[in-house]
């Protein structure tokens, strides 16, 4: 295999895994937050704040994957 082909495969795998995993994590976070709010509606403000913070951290993983893919592409 040519080195360019391997490089393209690695870039595509980085983007694929780097977008699927955070997407699944954000979905799981949302499901658990909605269940928690359904069981304890009085704690909605705290649950929502924590959920938004955790979703931001999960989304950062996708951004890191994008940065790594761009570094691989342009090196």
PECOR-V212790 format. One record per residue. RES is the residue in one letter. OMEGA is omega in radians with two decimals (* if undefined). Layout:
# PECOR-V212790
RES&OMEGA  RES&OMEGA
This chain:
# PECOR-V212790
X&3.09  X&-3.13  X&3.12  X&3.11  X&3.10  X&3.13  X&3.13  X&3.11  X&3.14  X&3.10  X&-3.12  X&3.08  X&3.11  X&3.13  X&-3.11  X&-3.12  X&-3.12  X&3.07  X&-3.12  X&-3.08  X&3.08  X&3.09  X&3.08  X&3.14  X&3.13  X&3.07  X&3.12  X&3.11  X&3.14  X&3.13  X&-3.11  X&3.12  X&3.13  X&3.07  X&-3.14  X&3.12  X&3.11  X&-3.14  X&-3.10  X&-3.07  X&-3.13  X&-3.11  X&-3.05  X&-3.09  X&3.13  X&3.13  X&-3.12  X&3.14  X&3.12  X&-3.14  X&-3.13  X&3.12  X&-3.13  X&3.09  X&3.11  X&3.10  X&3.11  X&3.12  X&3.10  X&3.10  X&3.11  X&3.11  X&3.08  X&3.11  X&3.09  X&3.13  X&3.12  X&3.13  X&3.11  X&3.09  X&3.10  X&-3.10  X&-3.02  X&3.04  X&*
